[in-house]
Amino acid sequence: QAQTPQQRRANLKFAKEQEARRGKSEDQIKKKAEKAQKSPISPIWLGILGFIVFGGLVFEVLSRFFLN
């Protein structure tokens, strides 16, 4: 049975990861995994914070434009 494009992309990604791991010890692989740290704040909270900061500015500009 033929592969779907999604399966083909997943297989290529897996093969690329396996090629990158080939010839390296487990310690080297674990160190690389530990280096990839997540952001201390989630994207949802960044969006909320951005809305609070820039949303207020947008509402202020719109209110001045339409009320004056």
mmCIF file as Biopython writes it, N, C-alpha, C and O atoms, coordinates in Angstrom:
data_model
#
loop_
_atom_site.group_PDB
_atom_site.id
_atom_site.type_symbol
_atom_site.label_atom_id
_atom_site.label_alt_id
_atom_site.label_comp_id
_atom_site.label_asym_id
_atom_site.label_entity_id
_atom_site.label_seq_id
_atom_site.pdbx_PDB_ins_code
_atom_site.Cartn_x
_atom_site.Cartn_y
_atom_site.Cartn_z
_atom_site.occupancy
_atom_site.B_iso_or_equiv
_atom_site.auth_seq_id
_atom_site.auth_asym_id
_atom_site.pdbx_PDB_model_num
ATOM 1   N N  . GLN A ? 1  ? 0.842   -1.175 0.000  1.0 0.0 1  A 1 
ATOM 2   C CA . GLN A ? 1  ? 0.000   0.000  0.000  1.0 0.0 1  A 1 
ATOM 3   C C  . GLN A ? 1  ? 0.891   1.244  0.000  1.0 0.0 1  A 1 
ATOM 4   O O  . GLN A ? 1  ? 1.915   1.283  0.683  1.0 0.0 1  A 1 
ATOM 5   N N  . ALA A ? 2  ? 0.500   2.240  -0.757 1.0 0.0 2  A 1 
ATOM 6   C CA . ALA A ? 2  ? 1.296   3.451  -0.905 1.0 0.0 2  A 1 
ATOM 7   C C  . ALA A ? 2  ? 1.183   4.324  0.339  1.0 0.0 2  A 1 
ATOM 8   O O  . ALA A ? 2  ? 0.182   4.304  1.055  1.0 0.0 2  A 1 
ATOM 9   N N  . GLN A ? 3  ? 2.252   5.094  0.569  1.0 0.0 3  A 1 
ATOM 10  C CA . GLN A ? 3  ? 2.256   6.011  1.706  1.0 0.0 3  A 1 
ATOM 11  C C  . GLN A ? 3  ? 1.482   7.277  1.365  1.0 0.0 3  A 1 
ATOM 12  O O  . GLN A ? 3  ? 1.462   7.735  0.222  1.0 0.0 3  A 1 
ATOM 13  N N  . THR A ? 4  ? 0.849   7.823  2.392  1.0 0.0 4  A 1 
ATOM 14  C CA . THR A ? 4  ? 0.217   9.129  2.221  1.0 0.0 4  A 1 
ATOM 15  C C  . THR A ? 4  ? 1.305   10.195 2.374  1.0 0.0 4  A 1 
ATOM 16  O O  . THR A ? 4  ? 2.367   9.911  2.927  1.0 0.0 4  A 1 
ATOM 17  N N  . PRO A ? 5  ? 1.061   11.396 1.899  1.0 0.0 5  A 1 
ATOM 18  C CA . PRO A ? 5  ? 2.075   12.453 2.069  1.0 0.0 5  A 1 
ATOM 19  C C  . PRO A ? 5  ? 2.417   12.704 3.536  1.0 0.0 5  A 1 
ATOM 20  O O  . PRO A ? 5  ? 3.567   13.000 3.861  1.0 0.0 5  A 1 
ATOM 21  N N  . GLN A ? 6  ? 1.432   12.589 4.419  1.0 0.0 6  A 1 
ATOM 22  C CA . GLN A ? 6  ? 1.683   12.792 5.849  1.0 0.0 6  A 1 
ATOM 23  C C  . GLN A ? 6  ? 2.615   11.705 6.387  1.0 0.0 6  A 1 
ATOM 24  O O  . GLN A ? 6  ? 3.529   11.997 7.158  1.0 0.0 6  A 1 
ATOM 25  N N  . GLN A ? 7  ? 2.389   10.471 5.988  1.0 0.0 7  A 1 
ATOM 26  C CA . GLN A ? 7  ? 3.267   9.376  6.417  1.0 0.0 7  A 1 
ATOM 27  C C  . GLN A ? 7  ? 4.679   9.560  5.872  1.0 0.0 7  A 1 
ATOM 28  O O  . GLN A ? 7  ? 5.661   9.301  6.567  1.0 0.0 7  A 1 
ATOM 29  N N  . ARG A ? 8  ? 4.771   10.007 4.632  1.0 0.0 8  A 1 
ATOM 30  C CA . ARG A ? 8  ? 6.078   10.214 4.017  1.0 0.0 8  A 1 
ATOM 31  C C  . ARG A ? 8  ? 6.871   11.281 4.761  1.0 0.0 8  A 1 
ATOM 32  O O  . ARG A ? 8  ? 8.065   11.110 5.009  1.0 0.0 8  A 1 
ATOM 33  N N  . ARG A ? 9  ? 6.203   12.399 5.124  1.0 0.0 9  A 1 
ATOM 34  C CA . ARG A ? 9  ? 6.873   13.459 5.881  1.0 0.0 9  A 1 
ATOM 35  C C  . ARG A ? 9  ? 7.325   12.952 7.247  1.0 0.0 9  A 1 
ATOM 36  O O  . ARG A ? 9  ? 8.429   13.259 7.697  1.0 0.0 9  A 1 
ATOM 37  N N  . ALA A ? 10 ? 6.465   12.174 7.905  1.0 0.0 10 A 1 
ATOM 38  C CA . ALA A ? 10 ? 6.823   11.638 9.217  1.0 0.0 10 A 1 
ATOM 39  C C  . ALA A ? 10 ? 8.003   10.684 9.104  1.0 0.0 10 A 1 
ATOM 40  O O  . ALA A ? 10 ? 8.890   10.703 9.958  1.0 0.0 10 A 1 
ATOM 41  N N  . ASN A ? 11 ? 8.032   9.860  8.079  1.0 0.0 11 A 1 
ATOM 42  C CA . ASN A ? 11 ? 9.149   8.933  7.883  1.0 0.0 11 A 1 
ATOM 43  C C  . ASN A ? 11 ? 10.447  9.673  7.588  1.0 0.0 11 A 1 
ATOM 44  O O  . ASN A ? 11 ? 11.506  9.291  8.085  1.0 0.0 11 A 1 
ATOM 45  N N  . LEU A ? 12 ? 10.374  10.715 6.792  1.0 0.0 12 A 1 
ATOM 46  C CA . LEU A ? 12 ? 11.572  11.499 6.494  1.0 0.0 12 A 1 
ATOM 47  C C  . LEU A ? 12 ? 12.096  12.198 7.743  1.0 0.0 12 A 1 
ATOM 48  O O  . LEU A ? 12 ? 13.306  12.263 7.961  1.0 0.0 12 A 1 
ATOM 49  N N  . LYS A ? 13 ? 11.186  12.723 8.564  1.0 0.0 13 A 1 
ATOM 50  C CA . LYS A ? 13 ? 11.588  13.377 9.800  1.0 0.0 13 A 1 
ATOM 51  C C  . LYS A ? 13 ? 12.261  12.378 10.741 1.0 0.0 13 A 1 
ATOM 52  O O  . LYS A ? 13 ? 13.293  12.678 11.341 1.0 0.0 13 A 1 
ATOM 53  N N  . PHE A ? 14 ? 11.669  11.188 10.865 1.0 0.0 14 A 1 
ATOM 54  C CA . PHE A ? 14 ? 12.236  10.161 11.731 1.0 0.0 14 A 1 
ATOM 55  C C  . PHE A ? 14 ? 13.618  9.745  11.237 1.0 0.0 14 A 1 
ATOM 56  O O  . PHE A ? 14 ? 14.546  9.606  12.033 1.0 0.0 14 A 1 
ATOM 57  N N  . ALA A ? 15 ? 13.756  9.546  9.931  1.0 0.0 15 A 1 
ATOM 58  C CA . ALA A ? 15 ? 15.047  9.144  9.372  1.0 0.0 15 A 1 
ATOM 59  C C  . ALA A ? 15 ? 16.103  10.220 9.605  1.0 0.0 15 A 1 
ATOM 60  O O  . ALA A ? 15 ? 17.260  9.904  9.884  1.0 0.0 15 A 1 
ATOM 61  N N  . LYS A ? 16 ? 15.714  11.477 9.494  1.0 0.0 16 A 1 
ATOM 62  C CA . LYS A ? 16 ? 16.653  12.578 9.716  1.0 0.0 16 A 1 
ATOM 63  C C  . LYS A ? 16 ? 17.113  12.598 11.175 1.0 0.0 16 A 1 
ATOM 64  O O  . LYS A ? 16 ? 18.297  12.796 11.449 1.0 0.0 16 A 1 
ATOM 65  N N  . GLU A ? 17 ? 16.176  12.393 12.117 1.0 0.0 17 A 1 
ATOM 66  C CA . GLU A ? 17 ? 16.541  12.366 13.538 1.0 0.0 17 A 1 
ATOM 67  C C  . GLU A ? 17 ? 17.466  11.189 13.844 1.0 0.0 17 A 1 
ATOM 68  O O  . GLU A ? 17 ? 18.420  11.328 14.609 1.0 0.0 17 A 1 
ATOM 69  N N  . GLN A ? 18 ? 17.185  10.043 13.252 1.0 0.0 18 A 1 
ATOM 70  C CA . GLN A ? 18 ? 18.019  8.871  13.488 1.0 0.0 18 A 1 
ATOM 71  C C  . GLN A ? 18 ? 19.420  9.062  12.911 1.0 0.0 18 A 1 
ATOM 72  O O  . GLN A ? 18 ? 20.406  8.623  13.504 1.0 0.0 18 A 1 
ATOM 73  N N  . GLU A ? 19 ? 19.503  9.711  11.769 1.0 0.0 19 A 1 
ATOM 74  C CA . GLU A ? 19 ? 20.808  9.986  11.156 1.0 0.0 19 A 1 
ATOM 75  C C  . GLU A ? 19 ? 21.624  10.928 12.035 1.0 0.0 19 A 1 
ATOM 76  O O  . GLU A ? 19 ? 22.840  10.778 12.154 1.0 0.0 19 A 1 
ATOM 77  N N  . ALA A ? 20 ? 20.952  11.896 12.648 1.0 0.0 20 A 1 
ATOM 78  C CA . ALA A ? 20 ? 21.649  12.838 13.519 1.0 0.0 20 A 1 
ATOM 79  C C  . ALA A ? 20 ? 22.153  12.145 14.784 1.0 0.0 20 A 1 
ATOM 80  O O  . ALA A ? 20 ? 23.180  12.542 15.334 1.0 0.0 20 A 1 
ATOM 81  N N  . ARG A ? 21 ? 21.454  11.127 15.247 1.0 0.0 21 A 1 
ATOM 82  C CA . ARG A ? 21 ? 21.839  10.430 16.474 1.0 0.0 21 A 1 
ATOM 83  C C  . ARG A ? 21 ? 22.935  9.390  16.236 1.0 0.0 21 A 1 
ATOM 84  O O  . ARG A ? 21 ? 23.629  8.994  17.172 1.0 0.0 21 A 1 
ATOM 85  N N  . ARG A ? 22 ? 23.088  8.956  15.009 1.0 0.0 22 A 1 
ATOM 86  C CA . ARG A ? 22 ? 24.023  7.871  14.697 1.0 0.0 22 A 1 
ATOM 87  C C  . ARG A ? 22 ? 25.455  8.265  15.042 1.0 0.0 22 A 1 
ATOM 88  O O  . ARG A ? 22 ? 25.930  9.328  14.642 1.0 0.0 22 A 1 
ATOM 89  N N  . GLY A ? 23 ? 26.126  7.413  15.775 1.0 0.0 23 A 1 
ATOM 90  C CA . GLY A ? 23 ? 27.523  7.632  16.119 1.0 0.0 23 A 1 
ATOM 91  C C  . GLY A ? 23 ? 27.732  8.450  17.382 1.0 0.0 23 A 1 
ATOM 92  O O  . GLY A ? 23 ? 28.874  8.741  17.740 1.0 0.0 23 A 1 
ATOM 93  N N  . LYS A ? 24 ? 26.667  8.824  18.061 1.0 0.0 24 A 1 
ATOM 94  C CA . LYS A ? 24 ? 26.798  9.607  19.278 1.0 0.0 24 A 1 
ATOM 95  C C  . LYS A ? 24 ? 26.404  8.748  20.477 1.0 0.0 24 A 1 
ATOM 96  O O  . LYS A ? 24 ? 25.574  7.845  20.368 1.0 0.0 24 A 1 
ATOM 97  N N  . SER A ? 25 ? 27.009  9.043  21.609 1.0 0.0 25 A 1 
ATOM 98  C CA . SER A ? 25 ? 26.686  8.287  22.814 1.0 0.0 25 A 1 
ATOM 99  C C  . SER A ? 25 ? 25.371  8.792  23.404 1.0 0.0 25 A 1 
ATOM 100 O O  . SER A ? 25 ? 24.887  9.863  23.038 1.0 0.0 25 A 1 
ATOM 101 N N  . GLU A ? 26 ? 24.805  8.019  24.310 1.0 0.0 26 A 1 
ATOM 102 C CA . GLU A ? 26 ? 23.552  8.404  24.953 1.0 0.0 26 A 1 
ATOM 103 C C  . GLU A ? 26 ? 23.715  9.693  25.762 1.0 0.0 26 A 1 
ATOM 104 O O  . GLU A ? 26 ? 22.784  10.493 25.856 1.0 0.0 26 A 1 
ATOM 105 N N  . ASP A ? 27 ? 24.907  9.892  26.348 1.0 0.0 27 A 1 
ATOM 106 C CA . ASP A ? 27 ? 25.150  11.111 27.128 1.0 0.0 27 A 1 
ATOM 107 C C  . ASP A ? 27 ? 25.059  12.358 26.250 1.0 0.0 27 A 1 
ATOM 108 O O  . ASP A ? 27 ? 24.480  13.368 26.652 1.0 0.0 27 A 1 
ATOM 109 N N  . GLN A ? 28 ? 25.630  12.280 25.060 1.0 0.0 28 A 1 
ATOM 110 C CA . GLN A ? 28 ? 25.574  13.418 24.151 1.0 0.0 28 A 1 
ATOM 111 C C  . GLN A ? 28 ? 24.137  13.712 23.735 1.0 0.0 28 A 1 
ATOM 112 O O  . GLN A ? 28 ? 23.745  14.874 23.623 1.0 0.0 28 A 1 
ATOM 113 N N  . ILE A ? 29 ? 23.361  12.673 23.508 1.0 0.0 29 A 1 
ATOM 114 C CA . ILE A ? 29 ? 21.976  12.851 23.095 1.0 0.0 29 A 1 
ATOM 115 C C  . ILE A ? 29 ? 21.158  13.457 24.228 1.0 0.0 29 A 1 
ATOM 116 O O  . ILE A ? 29 ? 20.328  14.336 23.995 1.0 0.0 29 A 1 
ATOM 117 N N  . LYS A ? 30 ? 21.392  12.985 25.465 1.0 0.0 30 A 1 
ATOM 118 C CA . LYS A ? 30 ? 20.658  13.513 26.617 1.0 0.0 30 A 1 
ATOM 119 C C  . LYS A ? 30 ? 21.016  14.968 26.880 1.0 0.0 30 A 1 
ATOM 120 O O  . LYS A ? 30 ? 20.148  15.765 27.234 1.0 0.0 30 A 1 
ATOM 121 N N  . LYS A ? 31 ? 22.294  15.323 26.710 1.0 0.0 31 A 1 
ATOM 122 C CA . LYS A ? 31 ? 22.713  16.716 26.929 1.0 0.0 31 A 1 
ATOM 123 C C  . LYS A ? 31 ? 21.989  17.643 25.970 1.0 0.0 31 A 1 
ATOM 124 O O  . LYS A ? 31 ? 21.553  18.727 26.357 1.0 0.0 31 A 1 
ATOM 125 N N  . LYS A ? 32 ? 21.859  17.217 24.719 1.0 0.0 32 A 1 
ATOM 126 C CA . LYS A ? 32 ? 21.184  18.051 23.734 1.0 0.0 32 A 1 
ATOM 127 C C  . LYS A ? 32 ? 19.709  18.204 24.093 1.0 0.0 32 A 1 
ATOM 128 O O  . LYS A ? 32 ? 19.138  19.282 23.922 1.0 0.0 32 A 1 
ATOM 129 N N  . ALA A ? 33 ? 19.093  17.144 24.583 1.0 0.0 33 A 1 
ATOM 130 C CA . ALA A ? 33 ? 17.686  17.216 24.973 1.0 0.0 33 A 1 
ATOM 131 C C  . ALA A ? 33 ? 17.507  18.132 26.177 1.0 0.0 33 A 1 
ATOM 132 O O  . ALA A ? 33 ? 16.492  18.821 26.277 1.0 0.0 33 A 1 
ATOM 133 N N  . GLU A ? 34 ? 18.467  18.153 27.086 1.0 0.0 34 A 1 
ATOM 134 C CA . GLU A ? 34 ? 18.368  19.014 28.256 1.0 0.0 34 A 1 
ATOM 135 C C  . GLU A ? 34 ? 18.567  20.479 27.898 1.0 0.0 34 A 1 
ATOM 136 O O  . GLU A ? 34 ? 18.025  21.352 28.576 1.0 0.0 34 A 1 
ATOM 137 N N  . LYS A ? 35 ? 19.325  20.769 26.858 1.0 0.0 35 A 1 
ATOM 138 C CA . LYS A ? 35 ? 19.586  22.155 26.470 1.0 0.0 35 A 1 
ATOM 139 C C  . LYS A ? 35 ? 18.332  22.839 25.937 1.0 0.0 35 A 1 
ATOM 140 O O  . LYS A ? 35 ? 18.159  24.044 26.117 1.0 0.0 35 A 1 
ATOM 141 N N  . ALA A ? 36 ? 17.473  22.091 25.294 1.0 0.0 36 A 1 
ATOM 142 C CA . ALA A ? 36 ? 16.259  22.677 24.726 1.0 0.0 36 A 1 
ATOM 143 C C  . ALA A ? 36 ? 15.264  22.943 25.849 1.0 0.0 36 A 1 
ATOM 144 O O  . ALA A ? 36 ? 14.476  22.072 26.215 1.0 0.0 36 A 1 
ATOM 145 N N  . GLN A ? 37 ? 15.313  24.162 26.391 1.0 0.0 37 A 1 
ATOM 146 C CA . GLN A ? 37 ? 14.447  24.523 27.497 1.0 0.0 37 A 1 
ATOM 147 C C  . GLN A ? 37 ? 13.226  25.262 26.989 1.0 0.0 37 A 1 
ATOM 148 O O  . GLN A ? 37 ? 13.269  25.970 25.983 1.0 0.0 37 A 1 
ATOM 149 N N  . LYS A ? 38 ? 12.145  25.077 27.711 1.0 0.0 38 A 1 
ATOM 150 C CA . LYS A ? 38 ? 10.917  25.760 27.364 1.0 0.0 38 A 1 
ATOM 151 C C  . LYS A ? 38 ? 10.942  27.183 27.921 1.0 0.0 38 A 1 
ATOM 152 O O  . LYS A ? 38 ? 11.681  27.497 28.854 1.0 0.0 38 A 1 
ATOM 153 N N  . SER A ? 39 ? 10.131  28.008 27.333 1.0 0.0 39 A 1 
ATOM 154 C CA . SER A ? 39 ? 9.989   29.376 27.811 1.0 0.0 39 A 1 
ATOM 155 C C  . SER A ? 39 ? 9.348   29.360 29.196 1.0 0.0 39 A 1 
ATOM 156 O O  . SER A ? 39 ? 8.472   28.533 29.447 1.0 0.0 39 A 1 
ATOM 157 N N  . PRO A ? 40 ? 9.755   30.237 30.092 1.0 0.0 40 A 1 
ATOM 158 C CA . PRO A ? 40 ? 9.180   30.238 31.432 1.0 0.0 40 A 1 
ATOM 159 C C  . PRO A ? 40 ? 7.717   30.690 31.462 1.0 0.0 40 A 1 
ATOM 160 O O  . PRO A ? 40 ? 7.032   30.475 32.461 1.0 0.0 40 A 1 
ATOM 161 N N  . ILE A ? 41 ? 7.231   31.309 30.392 1.0 0.0 41 A 1 
ATOM 162 C CA . ILE A ? 41 ? 5.849   31.766 30.344 1.0 0.0 41 A 1 
ATOM 163 C C  . ILE A ? 41 ? 5.195   31.181 29.098 1.0 0.0 41 A 1 
ATOM 164 O O  . ILE A ? 41 ? 5.799   31.149 28.026 1.0 0.0 41 A 1 
ATOM 165 N N  . SER A ? 42 ? 3.965   30.721 29.248 1.0 0.0 42 A 1 
ATOM 166 C CA . SER A ? 42 ? 3.291   30.059 28.135 1.0 0.0 42 A 1 
ATOM 167 C C  . SER A ? 42 ? 2.827   31.078 27.093 1.0 0.0 42 A 1 
ATOM 168 O O  . SER A ? 42 ? 2.657   32.257 27.402 1.0 0.0 42 A 1 
ATOM 169 N N  . PRO A ? 43 ? 2.625   30.619 25.867 1.0 0.0 43 A 1 
ATOM 170 C CA . PRO A ? 43 ? 2.163   31.533 24.815 1.0 0.0 43 A 1 
ATOM 171 C C  . PRO A ? 43 ? 0.797   32.147 25.116 1.0 0.0 43 A 1 
ATOM 172 O O  . PRO A ? 43 ? 0.516   33.268 24.693 1.0 0.0 43 A 1 
ATOM 173 N N  . ILE A ? 44 ? -0.046  31.428 25.839 1.0 0.0 44 A 1 
ATOM 174 C CA . ILE A ? 44 ? -1.360  31.968 26.178 1.0 0.0 44 A 1 
ATOM 175 C C  . ILE A ? 44 ? -1.210  33.195 27.065 1.0 0.0 44 A 1 
ATOM 176 O O  . ILE A ? 44 ? -1.870  34.212 26.848 1.0 0.0 44 A 1 
ATOM 177 N N  . TRP A ? 45 ? -0.331  33.096 28.074 1.0 0.0 45 A 1 
ATOM 178 C CA . TRP A ? 45 ? -0.126  34.236 28.969 1.0 0.0 45 A 1 
ATOM 179 C C  . TRP A ? 45 ? 0.546   35.392 28.238 1.0 0.0 45 A 1 
ATOM 180 O O  . TRP A ? 45 ? 0.271   36.555 28.536 1.0 0.0 45 A 1 
ATOM 181 N N  . LEU A ? 46 ? 1.418   35.089 27.292 1.0 0.0 46 A 1 
ATOM 182 C CA . LEU A ? 46 ? 2.027   36.164 26.496 1.0 0.0 46 A 1 
ATOM 183 C C  . LEU A ? 46 ? 0.966   36.901 25.687 1.0 0.0 46 A 1 
ATOM 184 O O  . LEU A ? 46 ? 1.002   38.125 25.565 1.0 0.0 46 A 1 
ATOM 185 N N  . GLY A ? 47 ? 0.015   36.133 25.133 1.0 0.0 47 A 1 
ATOM 186 C CA . GLY A ? 47 ? -1.075  36.739 24.380 1.0 0.0 47 A 1 
ATOM 187 C C  . GLY A ? 47 ? -1.949  37.619 25.252 1.0 0.0 47 A 1 
ATOM 188 O O  . GLY A ? 47 ? -2.335  38.717 24.850 1.0 0.0 47 A 1 
ATOM 189 N N  . ILE A ? 48 ? -2.261  37.137 26.449 1.0 0.0 48 A 1 
ATOM 190 C CA . ILE A ? 48 ? -3.078  37.928 27.378 1.0 0.0 48 A 1 
ATOM 191 C C  . ILE A ? 48 ? -2.350  39.210 27.771 1.0 0.0 48 A 1 
ATOM 192 O O  . ILE A ? 48 ? -2.939  40.290 27.787 1.0 0.0 48 A 1 
ATOM 193 N N  . LEU A ? 49 ? -1.066  39.078 28.086 1.0 0.0 49 A 1 
ATOM 194 C CA . LEU A ? 49 ? -0.280  40.252 28.451 1.0 0.0 49 A 1 
ATOM 195 C C  . LEU A ? 49 ? -0.196  41.243 27.292 1.0 0.0 49 A 1 
ATOM 196 O O  . LEU A ? 49 ? -0.326  42.450 27.493 1.0 0.0 49 A 1 
ATOM 197 N N  . GLY A ? 50 ? 0.020   40.734 26.083 1.0 0.0 50 A 1 
ATOM 198 C CA . GLY A ? 50 ? 0.061   41.612 24.909 1.0 0.0 50 A 1 
ATOM 199 C C  . GLY A ? 50 ? -1.259  42.322 24.683 1.0 0.0 50 A 1 
ATOM 200 O O  . GLY A ? 50 ? -1.289  43.498 24.319 1.0 0.0 50 A 1 
ATOM 201 N N  . PHE A ? 51 ? -2.361  41.596 24.902 1.0 0.0 51 A 1 
ATOM 202 C CA . PHE A ? 51 ? -3.675  42.219 24.740 1.0 0.0 51 A 1 
ATOM 203 C C  . PHE A ? 51 ? -3.885  43.324 25.764 1.0 0.0 51 A 1 
ATOM 204 O O  . PHE A ? 51 ? -4.437  44.377 25.446 1.0 0.0 51 A 1 
ATOM 205 N N  . ILE A ? 52 ? -3.446  43.082 26.990 1.0 0.0 52 A 1 
ATOM 206 C CA . ILE A ? 52 ? -3.615  44.096 28.036 1.0 0.0 52 A 1 
ATOM 207 C C  . ILE A ? 52 ? -2.812  45.345 27.694 1.0 0.0 52 A 1 
ATOM 208 O O  . ILE A ? 52 ? -3.304  46.466 27.823 1.0 0.0 52 A 1 
ATOM 209 N N  . VAL A ? 53 ? -1.577  45.143 27.258 1.0 0.0 53 A 1 
ATOM 210 C CA . VAL A ? 53 ? -0.705  46.299 26.980 1.0 0.0 53 A 1 
ATOM 211 C C  . VAL A ? 53 ? -1.128  47.006 25.699 1.0 0.0 53 A 1 
ATOM 212 O O  . VAL A ? 53 ? -1.361  48.215 25.702 1.0 0.0 53 A 1 
ATOM 213 N N  . PHE A ? 54 ? -1.228  46.252 24.601 1.0 0.0 54 A 1 
ATOM 214 C CA . PHE A ? 54 ? -1.500  46.878 23.315 1.0 0.0 54 A 1 
ATOM 215 C C  . PHE A ? 54 ? -2.990  47.065 23.058 1.0 0.0 54 A 1 
ATOM 216 O O  . PHE A ? 54 ? -3.378  47.961 22.309 1.0 0.0 54 A 1 
ATOM 217 N N  . GLY A ? 55 ? -3.828  46.231 23.667 1.0 0.0 55 A 1 
ATOM 218 C CA . GLY A ? 55 ? -5.269  46.384 23.504 1.0 0.0 55 A 1 
ATOM 219 C C  . GLY A ? 55 ? -5.756  47.685 24.086 1.0 0.0 55 A 1 
ATOM 220 O O  . GLY A ? 55 ? -6.600  48.358 23.494 1.0 0.0 55 A 1 
ATOM 221 N N  . GLY A ? 56 ? -5.230  48.049 25.248 1.0 0.0 56 A 1 
ATOM 222 C CA . GLY A ? 56 ? -5.596  49.330 25.847 1.0 0.0 56 A 1 
ATOM 223 C C  . GLY A ? 56 ? -5.207  50.493 24.960 1.0 0.0 56 A 1 
ATOM 224 O O  . GLY A ? 56 ? -5.946  51.470 24.842 1.0 0.0 56 A 1 
ATOM 225 N N  . LEU A ? 57 ? -4.059  50.388 24.344 1.0 0.0 57 A 1 
ATOM 226 C CA . LEU A ? 57 ? -3.605  51.439 23.434 1.0 0.0 57 A 1 
ATOM 227 C C  . LEU A ? 57 ? -4.530  51.545 22.224 1.0 0.0 57 A 1 
ATOM 228 O O  . LEU A ? 57 ? -4.894  52.646 21.811 1.0 0.0 57 A 1 
ATOM 229 N N  . VAL A ? 58 ? -4.901  50.421 21.667 1.0 0.0 58 A 1 
ATOM 230 C CA . VAL A ? 58 ? -5.789  50.414 20.501 1.0 0.0 58 A 1 
ATOM 231 C C  . VAL A ? 58 ? -7.155  50.993 20.871 1.0 0.0 58 A 1 
ATOM 232 O O  . VAL A ? 58 ? -7.702  51.813 20.134 1.0 0.0 58 A 1 
ATOM 233 N N  . PHE A ? 59 ? -7.707  50.568 22.012 1.0 0.0 59 A 1 
ATOM 234 C CA . PHE A ? 59 ? -9.001  51.102 22.429 1.0 0.0 59 A 1 
ATOM 235 C C  . PHE A ? 59 ? -8.928  52.609 22.685 1.0 0.0 59 A 1 
ATOM 236 O O  . PHE A ? 59 ? -9.879  53.330 22.380 1.0 0.0 59 A 1 
ATOM 237 N N  . GLU A ? 60 ? -7.844  53.081 23.224 1.0 0.0 60 A 1 
ATOM 238 C CA . GLU A ? 60 ? -7.686  54.519 23.476 1.0 0.0 60 A 1 
ATOM 239 C C  . GLU A ? 60 ? -7.657  55.296 22.168 1.0 0.0 60 A 1 
ATOM 240 O O  . GLU A ? 60 ? -8.293  56.343 22.050 1.0 0.0 60 A 1 
ATOM 241 N N  . VAL A ? 61 ? -6.919  54.786 21.185 1.0 0.0 61 A 1 
ATOM 242 C CA . VAL A ? 61 ? -6.829  55.465 19.888 1.0 0.0 61 A 1 
ATOM 243 C C  . VAL A ? 61 ? -8.200  55.460 19.204 1.0 0.0 61 A 1 
ATOM 244 O O  . VAL A ? 61 ? -8.615  56.468 18.631 1.0 0.0 61 A 1 
ATOM 245 N N  . LEU A ? 62 ? -8.903  54.322 19.267 1.0 0.0 62 A 1 
ATOM 246 C CA . LEU A ? 62 ? -10.226 54.244 18.633 1.0 0.0 62 A 1 
ATOM 247 C C  . LEU A ? 62 ? -11.217 55.183 19.335 1.0 0.0 62 A 1 
ATOM 248 O O  . LEU A ? 62 ? -12.022 55.837 18.672 1.0 0.0 62 A 1 
ATOM 249 N N  . SER A ? 63 ? -11.164 55.251 20.644 1.0 0.0 63 A 1 
ATOM 250 C CA . SER A ? 63 ? -12.100 56.126 21.344 1.0 0.0 63 A 1 
ATOM 251 C C  . SER A ? 63 ? -11.824 57.584 21.034 1.0 0.0 63 A 1 
ATOM 252 O O  . SER A ? 63 ? -12.765 58.366 20.895 1.0 0.0 63 A 1 
ATOM 253 N N  . ARG A ? 64 ? -10.570 57.970 20.923 1.0 0.0 64 A 1 
ATOM 254 C CA . ARG A ? 64 ? -10.242 59.354 20.567 1.0 0.0 64 A 1 
ATOM 255 C C  . ARG A ? 64 ? -10.647 59.666 19.132 1.0 0.0 64 A 1 
ATOM 256 O O  . ARG A ? 64 ? -11.057 60.787 18.831 1.0 0.0 64 A 1 
ATOM 257 N N  . PHE A ? 65 ? -10.535 58.690 18.256 1.0 0.0 65 A 1 
ATOM 258 C CA . PHE A ? 65 ? -10.862 58.903 16.837 1.0 0.0 65 A 1 
ATOM 259 C C  . PHE A ? 65 ? -12.361 59.056 16.633 1.0 0.0 65 A 1 
ATOM 260 O O  . PHE A ? 65 ? -12.800 59.928 15.883 1.0 0.0 65 A 1 
ATOM 261 N N  . PHE A ? 66 ? -13.156 58.210 17.300 1.0 0.0 66 A 1 
ATOM 262 C CA . PHE A ? 66 ? -14.602 58.217 17.080 1.0 0.0 66 A 1 
ATOM 263 C C  . PHE A ? 66 ? -15.348 59.183 17.990 1.0 0.0 66 A 1 
ATOM 264 O O  . PHE A ? 66 ? -16.436 59.628 17.624 1.0 0.0 66 A 1 
ATOM 265 N N  . LEU A ? 67 ? -14.830 59.517 19.124 1.0 0.0 67 A 1 
ATOM 266 C CA . LEU A ? 67 ? -15.556 60.390 20.058 1.0 0.0 67 A 1 
ATOM 267 C C  . LEU A ? 67 ? -15.246 61.851 19.862 1.0 0.0 67 A 1 
ATOM 268 O O  . LEU A ? 67 ? -16.000 62.699 20.341 1.0 0.0 67 A 1 
ATOM 269 N N  . ASN A ? 68 ? -14.166 62.185 19.176 1.0 0.0 68 A 1 
ATOM 270 C CA . ASN A ? 68 ? -13.835 63.599 18.967 1.0 0.0 68 A 1 
ATOM 271 C C  . ASN A ? 68 ? -14.211 64.082 17.607 1.0 0.0 68 A 1 
ATOM 272 O O  . ASN A ? 68 ? -13.994 65.250 17.285 1.0 0.0 68 A 1 
#
